[in-house]
Structure formats: structure tokens, C-alpha cells
Amino acid sequence: MASCPTNKELNPIRYLELQKNTAEKTLYDYQVEDLNTIFEHLESTSSGDNLLYQLPTGGGKTVVFSEIAKRYIDKVQKKVVVLTHRIELSLQTSKMLTGFKVKNKIINSEVKELDDQDDYMCFVAMVETLNNRLQESAIELRSVGLVIIDEAHYNSFRKLFKYFEESTILGVTATPLSSNIKLPMKDNYKKLIVGESIGALIERKFLAKAEVYNYDVGLQSLKLGINGDYTVKSSDELYGNQSMLGKLMSAYEEIAKGTKTLIFNNGINTSRYVYETFNRAGYNIRHLDNKNNASERKEILQWFHETPDAILTSVSILTTGFDEPTVDTIILNRATRSLTLYFQMIGRGSRILPKKDKFNVIDLGNNVARFGMWEAPVDWQEIFHFPDFYLENIKNDEDIEREFVYEMPADLRKKFSKSTELNYNIKEEYKKVFAQGRKSKLVLERSIEQHTKICLENAEDVFDARILAKELKEEISYRVRQYSYCIMNNTKNYKEWLEEDYERKLRLSISQKFAAKM
């Protein structure tokens, strides 16, 4: 079996630097182990026995399959085709293959026919372009033994399988879970090979550690689309309102102010609202979406690369094919039910640098509560073999919100520094009231009394107290939501009415108590 360069004692930072130098390519030990395992299966399987390889974002999937392509061509003497779904990935893959001394040709929209295919043993192709050429019979790829599919969880690649029935297909992905619940990956791949975990890569200093900050967000106004994820329209309505934009700004200023920040949104409108909000506040921010042309995109990403305190707000176009190691903070200004998207978004901040071994993750979509911590162990074999079971057991939003415990932000807590007791447990108070056989509305009345008390304790006059009361809006929303769960009336309209009524009664209580005090 052909050998490949490796160095078990190689410093991870130096290793990552080598990957960017097309003249010098090195594999780390865990990559060599995976490569050997994959190649053993390639040698022992027949065409149609397709393989799937999982390795986290940042683990070096492109490095591994580039060496596989080289070894396969040298040993089997058959051609290799690498399929990607975006032009940026095609260019990156071609460059990496060249670094491994694999002569390759990109089949893009400019390639109408392939008269020179005998000059190459490896081709890199966009899925849609290659599909069009094959349908038109403009191109006929001969003697292809191995097809490597990057980001294999996308279902667009399935249309090409029929053209490579005599070849072995190797799918490569960070998340072996199909983007379409009706088209499980196990239908197209016989075996899954699982690589190093995120936790192990962090421990070995190949990935930065995520410092995660969660914020309570009520998501029950979101609607699910036919693809199983939240619709852009309902996301825009939630994340585009002033309350959520204010929460985003507060989270940034509390956790990430001055750091290079990448904000993910579910809709273009939301991203533009975010841009306008931060721009008005004087922050260095740009907006990027799929309507920007190539030159605009290049200029914006260059600005982002060169600007230490840059904030880039975007939709999901930067989840793949984008590598900016200097990102310090990832803000999930959206909710998703896609495990793949969750890992992709956080992974954009996980690149390690000599002076960067951790990064911030600000979650404004209850995503961590839904999927677990980014670096937590995942049973990919179970997800691959039983995707329906996994998808059916993803936590729903109501259960997540029921479990959430509100904590007053540090900056807000300072404004109530004269009060010794800031907490009030709605659930525990409801149990007491219920056991006494009294009316449940007493729970909220006592909550209003407690809020009135801390506002008066920390104010010099009634106007200061009312200003403090407005600062409690997020906690009021949390308490009302907990109360609605207790009485089993959790409709959106009812909760909105309760919040408005609570705020009105709190203002009245402050005025009455202050007047009595005077």
C-alpha cells in the first residue's frame, strides 16, 4: 500500500499552516488512520457498495480525500471525479488536489466538451454543470473508478448516481444526516466510517473551544416549512421586531463587543434590519446575501478579513465554502431544526490560530438546548442508520422553553444592586397557591409585588422606578410564560394579553406604593 507523509509529533498550528501551502502537504495521524480504513474498504468492496465518511468541519476532509484520490489513481489506475455543490468549493478542492500533485481539471459552466480528458486522471465538477453536460451527451467520462462527493448530505448529488453505476462512490460530510427526511443517506451508502470527534480535535488543539452563551427566546410564533425547518417569513417576523433586535444588540455588547463577529440569520430582511440597527449604533458592520455579485462578495469578505472589529451579518450562504480563521464570535440570530446547519454555523468560528484557542457562540434560537453542546459526543452511526428516530425526537420548542431558567444579565443586575432578593420562582409559588386551594392569579399578583419592591428600592423617584420596570420586560415575559404553562393555557394571544396586563399593573403598583410612601 502506498505511503503518505505524516508526522505524529507535528504541532497542530504548524500543521494547519502547511495545509495552506500547495507546495507542501502533510497528514496528521488521525487522518492517516481514517485514510487507511477508507482505502481498505475501497479495496474490498465492489462498485455500488458506496461509502460515507464523517469528519467534523475543520478536521480536514478535503485533505483526506485528496490523498485518497492520489493513492487511488496511483494504485488502481482509474480516474477520480470529485463533485461539489458550489463553485468556491470546486476551486478550493482543485487547489488542494494540486497541492497533493494530482493533476486535475475543473468542469465548470465554461467547459462545453471534454476533448482533453485523456490528459487528466482527476476531474472536479459542479453537480448541476456536470448533470447538464451528461444529459446533453456533451461529455462522456471514461474509466471512472471512484466518485468523491463533498458535502454529501445535500440531495442534489443523487441525480448523478445513475451515471456512475460502475464506479464506487465515497461521500464525505461533517453530518451524515440527509437534508431531506424522505431521502435518508442509508439508501445510497452501504457503510459509514466515523472520524475523529469535535471534542477530541479540541483536546488535541486542532479546533478552538466554543464558549457558549444562551438567551431565552420564545419561538412558538415560528412556523415549519415543507423542508422541516422554520420558514423565512415567520423568522423575519420574529427576529425583525424591535424587541429581538434589541436583545441581539445587548447580547453583542455584553459578550462580544469589539470582536470579529459573524451573524447568521434566516432571512435577508432580518439581516438588513440587523445591519441598520448596528450601523445606527456606530458599529463597523456589513451585510452579505446571495444577491451580492461576485465582485461585491469578494470585496466584503476581504474587508471582513482585514478588519479586526468587523461585524458581518448574512443569511446562510457562508455555512460552506467559507474559511475565515480570525472569526472570534458566532451569533446564531435564528433558530433551526437542521443538525447539519447547526454544526456548519458554529464551525465557522472553530478554526484555531496561534493566538486563538477559543471563540464565542451566542445562541438566540434555543439551538444548543435543541441539539446539545457543539462539542458533545454524537452517535453518528445511530443517526445514519435510524434518521427517522433521531428527527422525531428532536426537542420541540415548548419543551425547551419550559426548561429554560431566566438569569438576570449582569449589567441589569447592577441597576438593582440595593435589593437582596431578585428571584421569584413562579412554579414553586404556583404549587403553594394550588395546595392552599387559592386562585392561581395570586401567583402573578405576588410577582408584581416583588417587582414593585425591587424597582422602588433602587429608584429615587417614581419616574426612575418606572424606567427600571421597563428594563424587566424580558423577565416579565419569562414569568408570564412559566405561569401559562402552570395553568395549561399557552396560546400566543393569551400570553401577549397577560404580559400587557402585567406591565400595566406593575406601573400602577409602583405609582400607588410610591404615593403611599411619600
N, C-alpha and C positions, 0 to 999 in steps of 0.2 A: 504493500500500500504506500502511495506517495506520501512523503512527509511534508509538514508545513511549519513555517517559522513560529517559534513560541519562546516565551521567557517567563517562567513561573515567578521569578523574583522581580519582574518589571514593575516599576512604580505606576499605579493607575493613571496619574496625571500625565506622566510621560507617554504611557500607552495611548491615551486619548489624543495627545499631540501627534503621535505617529499616524493615527488614522486619517488625519487631515492632509498628510503629505503623501501624494500619489506615488512618490518615488520609493517609499519605504512602508511596507505593510507588515504588521505583526499581529498574531493572535494570542489572546490570553488563554490560560489553562482551561477555564470552564468552556470557552468557545471551542477549543480543540476537542474536548470531551464530547460536546454536542455534535461537532462536525463528524467525528469518528462514528458516533452512534447513528447519525443520519446516513452516512455512507455505507455502513454495514447493512442497513435496511434497503438502501438503493441496490446494493449488490445481490441481495437475497430475494427481492420482490420482482414480480413481472409487471409489464405495462398494465395500467388500470388499478394497481394497488397503490393508490395515491397516499402520500404522507403529509402531515401537518406539523409544523414546528412552531412552538410558542417560546418567545423570549421578550421580556419587558422592553418598553421604549427606553432607549439609552443603553441597552445591553449589547448592541452591535449586530443586529440581524443581517444588515447589508454586508458587513464584514464576513460573517459566517457563510452566507450563500454565495458570495463572490469567490471564496476559497473552494466551495463545493463545485461551482461552475468550472473553475480552473482544473480541479482534480478530475472531475467527470470527463472533461474534454481530453485531458492527457491520458486517462486510463481507458475510457470506453471508445474514444474516437468518434463520438456522435455530437451533434450540435445541441446547444442550450439556448432556450428562449426565456427571457425574463420579462414578465408582464407587470405593468404598474397602471394606476388609475389617474395619475396626474403628471403633467409634463415636468414639474420640478423633481419629482421622484425619478423620472426617466433620466434626467440629466445627472442627478446625484448618483444613481446606480451605475450609469455608464462610466462616470469618473472613478468610482470605486473599483469597478472591474478593470479599468485601465491600470489602476494602481497595483492590481494583482497580476498585471501583464497578460490580461485576457483581451485580445483584440476584439472589439465589438462594434456594432452598428446600430444606431437608433432608428427605428421605424416610426417616423412622425408623419404629420399631415403633408409634408413636402415630398415624402417618398411615395411615388405612384407605382413603381415596379421595382423588382429586385434582381437586376441583371448581374450584379456583382456578388451574389450570395455565396458563391464558391470561394470568395476571398475571406469569408468570416466563418468562425465556428460559434459565435455568440451574437444574439440579437436582443436588443432592449426595445420593447414596444408598448405604446399606449393601448389599452384594451379596446377602446372604441375605434381607433385608427386601424389596428390590425384586423378587427372584426369586419370593418368595411372593405378592406383590401381582399380579405379571404372570400367574402360574399361576392365581390365583383370578379373573383378569379384573377385579379390583377397580380397577386402574389401567390406563389406556391412554395412553402417552406419544406425543404427536403432533408431527410436524415436527422430529424429532431428526436433526440432520445430523452431529454429532460426539459420540462417546463417549470420554471420557478415563478410563483405568484406572490408578489409583495402586497402586504395589507389584505391577506386572503379572505378576511371576514366580509369584505364587500361582495355583493352578489352579482355585480356586473361581469365578473370573470366567468361565470357559469356558461355564458353563451359561446365561449371559445373551447370548452371541453371537447365538443364533438369533432373539432379539427385535430385533436391530439390524442385520439383513442389508442394509438400505437406507442405513445410516449408515457413516461412516468411523470406525474405532477407532484411538485413539492410546494405546498402552501406555507407561507410564513406570516405570522401575526403576533401581536402582543396579547390579543384577547381572542381565543378560539371560540367565539360566540357569533353566530350569523347575525347580520344586520336585519334579517327578515325571519321572524319566528316560524314562518311556514316553510322555510328552506334551511333546515339545520345542516351544519357543516359535516356531520357524521354521514350524510347521504353521499358526499363526494370524496371524503377522505377516510381511508381504512384505519389509520393509526395516528395517534397524537404523540409527539415527542415533546416533553416539557423541559425547558431550560432552567437556568438559574432564576431564583425568585428576586423580587424587588428588595425584600429585607436583606437577603444575602449580598446583593450588589451594593446596598447602602453600607452594610457592615464592612465590606471589602473596599470601600471608598471609590466605587465606580459610579455611584449615584449620590446626589445630595439628599439630605434628610428633610422631610416636609414638616414644618411647624404649622399645625392646623388650627384655625380659628373658626368656630361655628357661630352663626347668628340665627336666631329663631325667625322663621318666615312662614306665614300661613299660606299654604299652596292650594287650598281647596277650590279656589276660583280657576285654577288651571284645568284645561281640557286635554284629553288624549286624542291624538290623530290616528289615522289608519295604520301608520307605521309603528304605533305603540309608544311614541314619545309625545311630549307636550307640544301643543300647536303653537306656531309662531304668534298667531293672533292673540290667544289668551295670555301668552308670555309677555307680549308687548303691553297688554292692558295692565298686568300686574307690575312688571319691572319698569314701565314707563311712567308710573304715577309718582307724584312728588314725595310721598312717604318712603317708597323704596329707593328713589334716587338719593334722598337724604340719608337713608340707612347705609347705602353704598359709600357715600362721601364720608360719613362718620367712621365707618369701618376702615377705609383707606387712611384717614388721618390718624386713627388710633393705632393701627398696626403697621402700615406700610409707607407712610409719608416720606417722600424723598428717595424711594427705591424704584428701580426699573420694574414697571408693573404691566402685566398683560391681563386684560379684562375680557372674558368670554361672555357673550350674550346670545340669546336665541333668535333675536330679530334685528333687522337693520334699523328699524325705528328706535328700538331701545338703545342700540349702540350710538345713534346720533344724539339721543337725549342725554346719554352719559357724557358724550363729547361736549355738548353745550353746557352741561352742569359744571364739569371740571374746568372748562375753558373760562367760564364766567368767574370761577373762583381763583383764576390766575395760575392754574397748573399747566404743565407742559404736556399736552395731550394731542393725539391724532386719532382719526377714525379710519378703519380699513374694512372694506367688504368686497364681495365678488363683482361689484360694478366698477371698481377701480381697474383701469387698464394696466398692462404690464409695466409701463414706464412709471406710472404713479405708484404702483405696488413696490417696485424696486426702490424708488426714492423714499417712500415712507419707511420701509424696512431698513434702509441704510441710515436714515435719521434715528430710528429706534436703536440700532446697533451702536451708534456713536454718542447717544445722549444718555448720561448716567441716570437722570431722574425722569426719563421718558415714561409716559403712560400711553399704551396703545389699546384702544377699545375696538373690538372686532366681533364678527359673527364667527362661525366655526371653521372658517377657511384656513386657520393656522394650526389645526389639530394634527395635520400630517404634512410632510414635506417642508417643515419649517424648523430650523435649528438655530436658536439664539441662546448660547450658554449663559449670557450675562443677565438673564431674567432673574430678578430677586423675589418677585411676588406674582402669584397667580390668583386672580379673583374669579370665582365661579358666580357670575351675576346671572345665573339661570339655574333651573332645575332640569335634570334629565333622568330618564329611566333606562338609558343606554349605558351599560357597563363599559363598553368599548370607549365611548366618548368621555366618560368619567376618567378613565386611565389616560386617554390621549391628552386631555386638557391639563391635568396635573403634571403629566410627563414633560410638558413644555418648559417647566421650571427646574427639572431634576438634573440637568447637566452640571457636572462638577467642574470646578476651576481651582487653581492653586489657593485663591483667597475666598473660595465659596464652597462650603460643605453643607449648607442648609438653605432653605428657601421658605417663604411664607405661602400658605394656602388659605385664602379667605373664602369660606363657603356660605353663599347667600341663597342656597337652593335645597338645603337639607340633604345634600348628596352623600356626605360622609355617613350620616345616620342611615341612609338607604343602602349603601354598598359596603360600608365598613371603611376603616382606615386604608389609605392608599398602599401602605407597605405591609398590610396584614396578609397572612398566608391565604392563598386561594386554591381550592381543589379544582384545577383546570380539567382534569380527567373527568370528574363528575359533571362539570358544566358542558364539556364536549359531548359526553355520551347521553346525558339527560338534560338537554337545554330547556325543555318544557317545564320540568320540575323546578329548575332554578328560576326561570322567568315568572312562574306562577307564585313563587314565594318571596319575590322582592317586596320589601316593606311598603305598605301603602301610606299615603301622606297623613291620613288621620291618625294612624298608629304612631307615626313618627312625632307628630305634634303632641299627642297625648303624653309621650315620654319626655318631652323637652322640659328642662328646668331653666327658668329665666334667672340670669345673673345680671345685676345692675352694672353697667360699664364703669370702669374706674373713674373716668372724668366726671360722670354723673354722680357717682357716689360721693365725690369731694363736695358737691353742692349741697349734700345732705349730711355733712360731717358732724353737725351738732346732735344728730339723732343716734341713739344707741341701738335701736331695733328697726331695721329696714325691711325685714322679711315678713311675709304673711302667706301662710300655706292654705290655699283655697280648698284643696282636697281634705286636709285634716279638719279644717273648720266645718266643712260640709258634713263630715262624719259626726262631729259633735252635735251639730244642729239637728241632723236627721235622727240621732239617738235620743234626743230630747223631745222629738215629735213637734218641732217648731217649723215655721215656714222657711223654705230654702232661701228666699230673698234676703233673709237676715245675714247670710254669708257675705253678700255684696255690700250690705249696709255697714257691716263691721270693717270691710276692706276700705270703704270710702272714709270711715272714721280714722283708720290707720294712716291713709294717705293725707288726710286733712292735718293730722297731728304732725307728721314729718315736714309738711310744707310750712306750717306755722312756726315750727321750731327753728327753721333755717331761713326765715324771712323777717325783714324789718317792718314791712307794712303789707297790706292786703294785695297790693299790686305785685310785689316780689313773690308773694305766696302763689298767686295765680300763674305767674310766669313759671315757677317751679312745677306747678301742676301740669302745665303743658309738656314739660320735659318727661313726664311719667306716661306719655301716650303708649309707648311700646309695652311697658309693664302692665298698663291697664288692659291692653289688647290681650296680653298673655293671661291675665287673671280672668277676664271675661270668657276666654276660650276654655280654660280649665273648668270654670263654673258650668258652661254649657255642656261639657262632657259629663259632669256630675248629674245634671238633671236630664240628660239624654235628649237635648234639643240643640242640635248642632247646625242648624240651617244658616246659610250666609246672611240672609236678611235679619234673622233674629239676633245674631251676634253683632251685626252693624248697629241695630237699634239699641242693644244693651250697652255697647261702647258709648254711643252718643248720650244715652240716658245717664250712664256712669259719670261721664265728663261734666255734664250739666249739673248733676247732684253734687259733684266734688267742688265745682265753682261756688255753688250756693252754700255748701257746708263751710267752705273757707270764709266766705263773707259773713255768715252768721256767727261763726266761732270768733272771728276777729272783732266783730262788733261787740260781742259779749265780753271779750277780753278787755276791750277799751272801756 
